[in-house]
Amino acid sequence: MQYCACTDSTDSPTFMSSNILHARAGSPNGRGAAARRKGSRPAPAARKAKPAPAPVAADEAKHPFLVALGERVRALRSRRGITRKALAASAEVSERHLANLEYGLGNASILILLQVAQALQCSLAELIGDVTTSTPEWLLLRELLEGRDEAALRRVRITVGELLGTGGGNVARSSRVALIGLRGAGKSTLGQKLADDLGFPFIELSRHIEQFAGCTITEIQALYGQNAYRRYERRALEEAIQLYPEAVIATPGGLVSDAATFNLLLAHCTTVWLHADPEDHMKRVIAQGDMRPMGGTRGAGASKEAMDDLKSILSGRAAFYSKADFKLDTSALPLEETQAALRELVRQALKLPV
């Protein structure tokens, strides 16, 4: 995944002009030469010019609704790990227009908002923030859930999942162990070692996605777009769940950005969030020879820009990663000790000998 950030927010000056006819001093009835021309009207009496309005500060000029809308766009974009440039291209809007939208400047048309929502794979109602006002049942449900803490909402989600038959709390831990987290957390390295220890197949979900599509992930996104990639991702997970009752699955970092796919994972797998410090994420990926997080270049400027973008993605996804059954910090200990901690955690969860 390439980490880059693009900003372009400039103000366009507004030009105003006026034509004023002045009465000629000493002319009859206050008329000047211009008033005596054919077809001209007498000029009105001179009036005192009104003082120009004081400029309004940028922050004061922003409407609270537009500011909140921009924050939701940024949050959705960060959660999906999409750069502003990539989102602008997918939504077919200018990068500058998107930057203004994200910072609460200007008033985007409804069609522009629709294009952005489609590119982010969310409903227009979610983008605007009114999805829970769409029907009376939504309103009643929102009233019941409003103000509840995360623990209570989780119990509701599990109960609803059991009621609808889409999976619930996974009380008897599934022998499919899914590792989630951002790229560079150690999912592939630790996942393979864990699978070897348990005697389970190791599934690198990204490779299965490529098999479905017949091309690399980079090519999928370049040729077919982010929406097509998410469809392949969902199909690959569905097949893995169907074929492997026991497995260790390393998932792509952005899987949590699709609610339906993430719900499927939570319902059918024992999930472990492998998390690390942003600096460790960056170092591990670059140590593998992958310079995409740096935009293919080296230098302090590229490094800072990439790190800022990585932190933004982590911030946008952390609340979703935290829904995993377990959490393990892969920055706290050396590799061997981290592997031992993961082994013990999973074996205890599956009630296997430690």
C-alpha beads as a LAMMPS data file, in Angstrom:
LAMMPS data file: protein, C-alpha beads

354 atoms
353 bonds

1 atom types
1 bond types

-500.0 500.0 xlo xhi
-500.0 500.0 ylo yhi
-500.0 500.0 zlo zhi

Masses

1 110.0

Atoms # bond

1 1 1 0.000 0.000 0.000
2 1 1 1.311 3.418 -0.915
3 1 1 1.214 6.025 1.783
4 1 1 1.056 9.510 0.512
5 1 1 -0.868 12.634 1.284
6 1 1 -1.853 15.343 -1.091
7 1 1 -3.300 18.726 -0.168
8 1 1 -4.348 21.602 -2.354
9 1 1 -6.482 24.272 -0.792
10 1 1 -6.241 27.704 -2.352
11 1 1 -8.729 30.522 -2.302
12 1 1 -10.021 32.072 -5.494
13 1 1 -10.366 35.855 -5.297
14 1 1 -13.716 37.401 -6.191
15 1 1 -13.605 40.388 -8.510
16 1 1 -16.271 43.112 -8.365
17 1 1 -16.707 46.136 -10.617
18 1 1 -19.140 49.052 -10.737
19 1 1 -19.869 51.959 -13.035
20 1 1 -20.827 55.258 -11.428
21 1 1 -22.187 58.287 -13.313
22 1 1 -21.250 61.547 -11.590
23 1 1 -23.241 64.742 -12.087
24 1 1 -21.298 67.546 -13.751
25 1 1 -20.863 70.483 -11.475
26 1 1 -22.895 73.522 -12.547
27 1 1 -25.092 71.708 -15.083
28 1 1 -28.864 72.388 -15.045
29 1 1 -30.836 70.262 -12.650
30 1 1 -27.630 68.499 -11.737
31 1 1 -27.401 66.866 -15.147
32 1 1 -23.979 66.244 -16.702
33 1 1 -22.970 65.694 -20.268
34 1 1 -23.539 61.972 -19.942
35 1 1 -27.153 62.584 -18.935
36 1 1 -27.764 64.630 -22.126
37 1 1 -26.680 61.854 -24.457
38 1 1 -29.358 60.228 -26.565
39 1 1 -31.230 57.534 -24.675
40 1 1 -29.450 58.188 -21.397
41 1 1 -31.204 58.670 -18.105
42 1 1 -30.467 61.356 -15.575
43 1 1 -27.916 60.215 -13.060
44 1 1 -29.194 59.830 -9.525
45 1 1 -27.954 62.160 -6.886
46 1 1 -24.595 61.188 -5.505
47 1 1 -24.887 58.993 -2.445
48 1 1 -22.328 58.333 0.204
49 1 1 -20.532 55.045 -0.547
50 1 1 -21.137 52.274 1.979
51 1 1 -18.046 50.971 3.721
52 1 1 -16.873 47.547 2.543
53 1 1 -17.840 44.720 4.935
54 1 1 -15.084 43.505 7.189
55 1 1 -13.497 40.230 6.008
56 1 1 -14.748 37.131 7.786
57 1 1 -12.190 34.767 9.238
58 1 1 -11.958 31.417 7.439
59 1 1 -12.941 29.405 10.520
60 1 1 -15.939 31.693 11.207
61 1 1 -17.134 31.367 7.601
62 1 1 -17.304 27.560 7.768
63 1 1 -20.762 26.153 8.312
64 1 1 -20.789 23.507 11.102
65 1 1 -22.591 21.047 8.823
66 1 1 -19.914 21.369 6.122
67 1 1 -17.159 20.969 8.729
68 1 1 -18.796 17.786 10.075
69 1 1 -19.291 16.508 6.522
70 1 1 -15.598 17.049 5.756
71 1 1 -14.592 15.207 8.912
72 1 1 -16.739 12.218 7.918
73 1 1 -15.178 12.147 4.440
74 1 1 -11.666 12.212 5.940
75 1 1 -12.566 9.499 8.466
76 1 1 -14.042 7.207 5.792
77 1 1 -11.050 7.785 3.521
78 1 1 -8.543 7.059 6.303
79 1 1 -10.426 3.936 7.362
80 1 1 -10.206 2.574 3.837
81 1 1 -6.560 3.558 3.456
82 1 1 -7.215 5.652 0.355
83 1 1 -5.128 8.737 -0.419
84 1 1 -6.902 11.948 -1.368
85 1 1 -5.434 11.731 -4.862
86 1 1 -6.719 8.172 -5.362
87 1 1 -10.185 9.046 -4.037
88 1 1 -10.398 12.095 -6.291
89 1 1 -9.530 9.941 -9.306
90 1 1 -12.052 7.261 -8.351
91 1 1 -14.820 9.792 -7.712
92 1 1 -13.921 11.723 -10.887
93 1 1 -13.621 15.034 -9.076
94 1 1 -10.663 17.378 -8.877
95 1 1 -8.239 16.898 -6.014
96 1 1 -8.670 20.538 -5.054
97 1 1 -12.469 20.158 -4.926
98 1 1 -12.080 17.124 -2.650
99 1 1 -9.636 19.005 -0.403
100 1 1 -12.140 21.850 -0.031
101 1 1 -14.856 19.341 0.826
102 1 1 -12.694 17.706 3.502
103 1 1 -11.896 21.047 5.127
104 1 1 -15.444 22.376 5.137
105 1 1 -14.877 24.995 2.426
106 1 1 -17.483 25.698 -0.197
107 1 1 -20.772 23.928 -0.747
108 1 1 -20.444 20.709 -2.762
109 1 1 -23.326 19.759 -5.041
110 1 1 -25.369 16.665 -4.258
111 1 1 -23.973 14.931 -7.356
112 1 1 -20.392 15.515 -6.183
113 1 1 -21.301 14.037 -2.778
114 1 1 -22.891 11.060 -4.517
115 1 1 -19.715 10.430 -6.543
116 1 1 -17.564 10.620 -3.400
117 1 1 -19.906 8.267 -1.513
118 1 1 -19.785 5.723 -4.339
119 1 1 -15.994 5.893 -4.430
120 1 1 -15.888 5.322 -0.650
121 1 1 -18.359 2.405 -0.909
122 1 1 -20.797 3.927 1.538
123 1 1 -24.309 5.249 1.252
124 1 1 -24.929 8.933 0.710
125 1 1 -26.874 8.857 3.986
126 1 1 -23.773 7.572 5.816
127 1 1 -21.679 10.325 4.273
128 1 1 -24.181 13.000 5.276
129 1 1 -24.806 11.350 8.631
130 1 1 -28.548 10.660 8.523
131 1 1 -28.738 6.915 7.941
132 1 1 -30.609 6.368 11.220
133 1 1 -33.387 8.741 10.209
134 1 1 -34.369 6.873 7.049
135 1 1 -37.289 4.859 8.515
136 1 1 -39.384 4.823 11.707
137 1 1 -37.739 1.537 12.748
138 1 1 -34.297 3.111 12.410
139 1 1 -35.428 5.999 14.571
140 1 1 -36.778 3.656 17.245
141 1 1 -33.611 1.552 17.198
142 1 1 -31.441 4.628 17.423
143 1 1 -33.398 5.830 20.432
144 1 1 -32.861 2.461 22.158
145 1 1 -29.127 2.386 21.430
146 1 1 -28.263 6.044 21.850
147 1 1 -26.005 6.669 24.833
148 1 1 -25.097 3.000 25.374
149 1 1 -21.461 2.118 25.960
150 1 1 -19.347 -0.051 23.652
151 1 1 -19.822 -3.189 25.767
152 1 1 -23.609 -2.904 25.597
153 1 1 -23.552 -2.233 21.854
154 1 1 -21.348 -5.296 21.335
155 1 1 -23.853 -7.492 23.190
156 1 1 -26.636 -6.094 21.000
157 1 1 -24.631 -6.785 17.834
158 1 1 -23.951 -10.374 18.911
159 1 1 -27.591 -10.967 19.831
160 1 1 -28.797 -9.535 16.528
161 1 1 -26.293 -11.710 14.670
162 1 1 -27.619 -14.823 16.383
163 1 1 -31.212 -13.750 15.720
164 1 1 -30.566 -13.169 12.021
165 1 1 -28.420 -16.277 11.619
166 1 1 -25.307 -14.391 10.569
167 1 1 -23.174 -15.530 13.498
168 1 1 -22.972 -14.232 17.013
169 1 1 -20.526 -14.280 19.845
170 1 1 -18.575 -17.317 18.701
171 1 1 -18.819 -18.692 22.264
172 1 1 -17.181 -22.003 21.302
173 1 1 -14.004 -20.576 19.831
174 1 1 -13.603 -21.309 16.147
175 1 1 -10.500 -23.224 15.099
176 1 1 -10.080 -20.717 12.296
177 1 1 -7.690 -18.148 13.717
178 1 1 -7.709 -14.862 11.819
179 1 1 -4.926 -12.344 12.334
180 1 1 -5.923 -8.753 11.654
181 1 1 -3.966 -5.512 11.717
182 1 1 -2.155 -3.037 9.525
183 1 1 0.521 -4.104 7.078
184 1 1 3.820 -4.681 8.856
185 1 1 2.234 -5.918 12.106
186 1 1 3.701 -9.410 11.625
187 1 1 0.639 -11.303 10.349
188 1 1 2.499 -13.334 7.731
189 1 1 5.596 -14.103 9.820
190 1 1 3.769 -14.928 13.045
191 1 1 0.859 -16.551 11.228
192 1 1 3.053 -19.106 9.455
193 1 1 4.831 -19.997 12.707
194 1 1 1.508 -20.341 14.538
195 1 1 0.055 -22.554 11.806
196 1 1 3.118 -24.812 11.934
197 1 1 2.774 -25.105 15.714
198 1 1 -0.942 -25.940 15.576
199 1 1 -0.674 -28.178 12.524
200 1 1 -3.229 -26.017 10.676
201 1 1 -3.107 -24.785 7.066
202 1 1 -1.796 -21.236 6.700
203 1 1 -3.961 -19.032 4.476
204 1 1 -2.548 -15.773 3.117
205 1 1 -5.847 -14.237 2.058
206 1 1 -4.155 -11.780 -0.303
207 1 1 -2.836 -14.696 -2.406
208 1 1 -6.357 -16.164 -2.635
209 1 1 -7.698 -12.794 -3.794
210 1 1 -5.116 -12.775 -6.580
211 1 1 -6.098 -16.311 -7.581
212 1 1 -9.745 -15.271 -7.882
213 1 1 -8.896 -12.246 -9.997
214 1 1 -6.109 -13.818 -12.041
215 1 1 -3.805 -10.852 -11.423
216 1 1 -1.960 -9.106 -8.615
217 1 1 -3.657 -6.911 -6.033
218 1 1 -1.932 -3.856 -7.506
219 1 1 -3.331 -4.750 -10.923
220 1 1 -6.828 -5.391 -9.502
221 1 1 -6.956 -1.913 -8.016
222 1 1 -5.402 -0.265 -11.056
223 1 1 -7.616 -2.045 -13.611
224 1 1 -10.905 -2.549 -11.779
225 1 1 -10.824 -0.214 -8.778
226 1 1 -11.256 -0.491 -5.032
227 1 1 -14.855 -1.733 -5.208
228 1 1 -13.896 -4.746 -7.321
229 1 1 -11.030 -5.532 -4.950
230 1 1 -13.445 -5.607 -1.976
231 1 1 -15.691 -8.049 -3.848
232 1 1 -12.776 -10.406 -4.499
233 1 1 -11.740 -10.071 -0.859
234 1 1 -15.215 -11.090 0.323
235 1 1 -15.292 -14.100 -2.019
236 1 1 -11.850 -15.245 -0.907
237 1 1 -12.871 -15.099 2.768
238 1 1 -16.129 -16.940 2.110
239 1 1 -14.249 -19.742 0.351
240 1 1 -11.642 -19.991 3.125
241 1 1 -14.398 -20.313 5.739
242 1 1 -16.155 -22.962 3.680
243 1 1 -13.059 -25.053 2.906
244 1 1 -11.022 -24.814 6.120
245 1 1 -12.619 -25.649 9.489
246 1 1 -9.134 -25.297 10.977
247 1 1 -6.710 -22.683 9.682
248 1 1 -4.602 -19.650 10.477
249 1 1 -5.637 -16.795 8.201
250 1 1 -3.555 -13.656 7.604
251 1 1 -5.992 -10.983 6.449
252 1 1 -5.344 -7.798 4.430
253 1 1 -5.078 -4.703 6.595
254 1 1 -8.035 -2.963 4.981
255 1 1 -10.508 -5.823 5.393
256 1 1 -12.078 -4.088 8.402
257 1 1 -13.189 -1.179 6.220
258 1 1 -15.947 -3.322 4.683
259 1 1 -18.547 -3.908 7.413
260 1 1 -20.131 -6.976 5.784
261 1 1 -16.788 -8.761 5.270
262 1 1 -15.600 -7.862 8.774
263 1 1 -18.843 -9.156 10.303
264 1 1 -18.315 -12.430 8.428
265 1 1 -14.795 -12.708 9.828
266 1 1 -15.874 -11.964 13.410
267 1 1 -18.699 -14.499 13.221
268 1 1 -16.648 -17.428 11.872
269 1 1 -13.124 -16.934 13.196
270 1 1 -11.235 -16.441 16.425
271 1 1 -9.681 -13.055 15.776
272 1 1 -6.400 -11.612 17.055
273 1 1 -5.366 -8.012 16.454
274 1 1 -1.622 -7.774 15.967
275 1 1 -0.684 -4.158 16.518
276 1 1 2.624 -2.319 16.549
277 1 1 4.033 1.171 16.830
278 1 1 3.788 3.182 13.581
279 1 1 7.587 3.299 13.361
280 1 1 7.762 -0.500 13.515
281 1 1 5.109 -0.852 10.817
282 1 1 7.153 1.361 8.530
283 1 1 10.531 -0.243 9.277
284 1 1 9.273 -3.793 8.757
285 1 1 7.721 -3.076 5.380
286 1 1 10.784 -1.198 4.111
287 1 1 13.087 -3.933 5.498
288 1 1 11.327 -6.324 3.113
289 1 1 12.514 -4.126 0.232
290 1 1 9.117 -2.545 -0.358
291 1 1 9.455 1.218 -0.901
292 1 1 5.773 1.821 -1.682
293 1 1 5.082 3.405 1.714
294 1 1 7.701 6.001 0.786
295 1 1 6.219 6.645 -2.633
296 1 1 9.212 4.859 -4.179
297 1 1 11.618 7.527 -2.951
298 1 1 13.897 8.173 -0.040
299 1 1 14.352 11.366 1.939
300 1 1 13.177 13.157 5.050
301 1 1 10.219 14.800 3.305
302 1 1 8.895 11.546 1.887
303 1 1 9.458 9.802 5.215
304 1 1 7.472 12.364 7.218
305 1 1 4.635 12.422 4.706
306 1 1 4.411 8.630 4.669
307 1 1 4.504 8.420 8.468
308 1 1 1.759 11.016 8.855
309 1 1 -0.432 9.096 6.415
310 1 1 0.265 5.788 8.166
311 1 1 -0.727 7.275 11.533
312 1 1 -3.919 8.580 9.973
313 1 1 -4.815 5.109 8.651
314 1 1 -4.070 3.536 12.028
315 1 1 -6.257 6.083 13.752
316 1 1 -9.118 5.459 11.327
317 1 1 -8.996 1.668 11.711
318 1 1 -8.068 1.203 15.375
319 1 1 -11.676 1.233 16.593
320 1 1 -12.475 -1.597 14.162
321 1 1 -9.355 -3.644 14.880
322 1 1 -10.253 -3.438 18.588
323 1 1 -13.364 -5.575 17.938
324 1 1 -11.079 -8.629 17.680
325 1 1 -11.340 -11.294 20.395
326 1 1 -7.724 -10.762 21.425
327 1 1 -4.987 -8.168 21.041
328 1 1 -1.204 -8.658 20.958
329 1 1 1.463 -5.953 20.845
330 1 1 4.190 -7.059 18.428
331 1 1 6.436 -4.102 19.280
332 1 1 6.811 -4.949 22.961
333 1 1 8.954 -8.087 22.640
334 1 1 11.490 -9.703 20.251
335 1 1 10.135 -12.022 17.557
336 1 1 10.691 -15.303 19.454
337 1 1 8.994 -14.035 22.600
338 1 1 6.137 -12.516 20.624
339 1 1 5.631 -15.851 18.864
340 1 1 5.552 -17.643 22.219
341 1 1 2.989 -15.154 23.552
342 1 1 0.759 -15.634 20.481
343 1 1 1.070 -19.415 20.724
344 1 1 0.020 -19.409 24.381
345 1 1 -2.847 -16.980 23.774
346 1 1 -4.335 -19.009 20.897
347 1 1 -3.860 -22.409 22.517
348 1 1 -5.632 -21.231 25.658
349 1 1 -8.454 -19.753 23.587
350 1 1 -8.935 -23.028 21.677
351 1 1 -8.499 -25.082 24.882
352 1 1 -5.423 -26.871 23.513
353 1 1 -2.389 -27.971 25.560
354 1 1 0.058 -25.112 26.018

Bonds

1 1 1 2
2 1 2 3
3 1 3 4
4 1 4 5
5 1 5 6
6 1 6 7
7 1 7 8
8 1 8 9
9 1 9 10
10 1 10 11
11 1 11 12
12 1 12 13
13 1 13 14
14 1 14 15
15 1 15 16
16 1 16 17
17 1 17 18
18 1 18 19
19 1 19 20
20 1 20 21
21 1 21 22
22 1 22 23
23 1 23 24
24 1 24 25
25 1 25 26
26 1 26 27
27 1 27 28
28 1 28 29
29 1 29 30
30 1 30 31
31 1 31 32
32 1 32 33
33 1 33 34
34 1 34 35
35 1 35 36
36 1 36 37
37 1 37 38
38 1 38 39
39 1 39 40
40 1 40 41
41 1 41 42
42 1 42 43
43 1 43 44
44 1 44 45
45 1 45 46
46 1 46 47
47 1 47 48
48 1 48 49
49 1 49 50
50 1 50 51
51 1 51 52
52 1 52 53
53 1 53 54
54 1 54 55
55 1 55 56
56 1 56 57
57 1 57 58
58 1 58 59
59 1 59 60
60 1 60 61
61 1 61 62
62 1 62 63
63 1 63 64
64 1 64 65
65 1 65 66
66 1 66 67
67 1 67 68
68 1 68 69
69 1 69 70
70 1 70 71
71 1 71 72
72 1 72 73
73 1 73 74
74 1 74 75
75 1 75 76
76 1 76 77
77 1 77 78
78 1 78 79
79 1 79 80
80 1 80 81
81 1 81 82
82 1 82 83
83 1 83 84
84 1 84 85
85 1 85 86
86 1 86 87
87 1 87 88
88 1 88 89
89 1 89 90
90 1 90 91
91 1 91 92
92 1 92 93
93 1 93 94
94 1 94 95
95 1 95 96
96 1 96 97
97 1 97 98
98 1 98 99
99 1 99 100
100 1 100 101
101 1 101 102
102 1 102 103
103 1 103 104
104 1 104 105
105 1 105 106
106 1 106 107
107 1 107 108
108 1 108 109
109 1 109 110
110 1 110 111
111 1 111 112
112 1 112 113
113 1 113 114
114 1 114 115
115 1 115 116
116 1 116 117
117 1 117 118
118 1 118 119
119 1 119 120
120 1 120 121
121 1 121 122
122 1 122 123
123 1 123 124
124 1 124 125
125 1 125 126
126 1 126 127
127 1 127 128
128 1 128 129
129 1 129 130
130 1 130 131
131 1 131 132
132 1 132 133
133 1 133 134
134 1 134 135
135 1 135 136
136 1 136 137
137 1 137 138
138 1 138 139
139 1 139 140
140 1 140 141
141 1 141 142
142 1 142 143
143 1 143 144
144 1 144 145
145 1 145 146
146 1 146 147
147 1 147 148
148 1 148 149
149 1 149 150
150 1 150 151
151 1 151 152
152 1 152 153
153 1 153 154
154 1 154 155
155 1 155 156
156 1 156 157
157 1 157 158
158 1 158 159
159 1 159 160
160 1 160 161
161 1 161 162
162 1 162 163
163 1 163 164
164 1 164 165
165 1 165 166
166 1 166 167
167 1 167 168
168 1 168 169
169 1 169 170
170 1 170 171
171 1 171 172
172 1 172 173
173 1 173 174
174 1 174 175
175 1 175 176
176 1 176 177
177 1 177 178
178 1 178 179
179 1 179 180
180 1 180 181
181 1 181 182
182 1 182 183
183 1 183 184
184 1 184 185
185 1 185 186
186 1 186 187
187 1 187 188
188 1 188 189
189 1 189 190
190 1 190 191
191 1 191 192
192 1 192 193
193 1 193 194
194 1 194 195
195 1 195 196
196 1 196 197
197 1 197 198
198 1 198 199
199 1 199 200
200 1 200 201
201 1 201 202
202 1 202 203
203 1 203 204
204 1 204 205
205 1 205 206
206 1 206 207
207 1 207 208
208 1 208 209
209 1 209 210
210 1 210 211
211 1 211 212
212 1 212 213
213 1 213 214
214 1 214 215
215 1 215 216
216 1 216 217
217 1 217 218
218 1 218 219
219 1 219 220
220 1 220 221
221 1 221 222
222 1 222 223
223 1 223 224
224 1 224 225
225 1 225 226
226 1 226 227
227 1 227 228
228 1 228 229
229 1 229 230
230 1 230 231
231 1 231 232
232 1 232 233
233 1 233 234
234 1 234 235
235 1 235 236
236 1 236 237
237 1 237 238
238 1 238 239
239 1 239 240
240 1 240 241
241 1 241 242
242 1 242 243
243 1 243 244
244 1 244 245
245 1 245 246
246 1 246 247
247 1 247 248
248 1 248 249
249 1 249 250
250 1 250 251
251 1 251 252
252 1 252 253
253 1 253 254
254 1 254 255
255 1 255 256
256 1 256 257
257 1 257 258
258 1 258 259
259 1 259 260
260 1 260 261
261 1 261 262
262 1 262 263
263 1 263 264
264 1 264 265
265 1 265 266
266 1 266 267
267 1 267 268
268 1 268 269
269 1 269 270
270 1 270 271
271 1 271 272
272 1 272 273
273 1 273 274
274 1 274 275
275 1 275 276
276 1 276 277
277 1 277 278
278 1 278 279
279 1 279 280
280 1 280 281
281 1 281 282
282 1 282 283
283 1 283 284
284 1 284 285
285 1 285 286
286 1 286 287
287 1 287 288
288 1 288 289
289 1 289 290
290 1 290 291
291 1 291 292
292 1 292 293
293 1 293 294
294 1 294 295
295 1 295 296
296 1 296 297
297 1 297 298
298 1 298 299
299 1 299 300
300 1 300 301
301 1 301 302
302 1 302 303
303 1 303 304
304 1 304 305
305 1 305 306
306 1 306 307
307 1 307 308
308 1 308 309
309 1 309 310
310 1 310 311
311 1 311 312
312 1 312 313
313 1 313 314
314 1 314 315
315 1 315 316
316 1 316 317
317 1 317 318
318 1 318 319
319 1 319 320
320 1 320 321
321 1 321 322
322 1 322 323
323 1 323 324
324 1 324 325
325 1 325 326
326 1 326 327
327 1 327 328
328 1 328 329
329 1 329 330
330 1 330 331
331 1 331 332
332 1 332 333
333 1 333 334
334 1 334 335
335 1 335 336
336 1 336 337
337 1 337 338
338 1 338 339
339 1 339 340
340 1 340 341
341 1 341 342
342 1 342 343
343 1 343 344
344 1 344 345
345 1 345 346
346 1 346 347
347 1 347 348
348 1 348 349
349 1 349 350
350 1 350 351
351 1 351 352
352 1 352 353
353 1 353 354
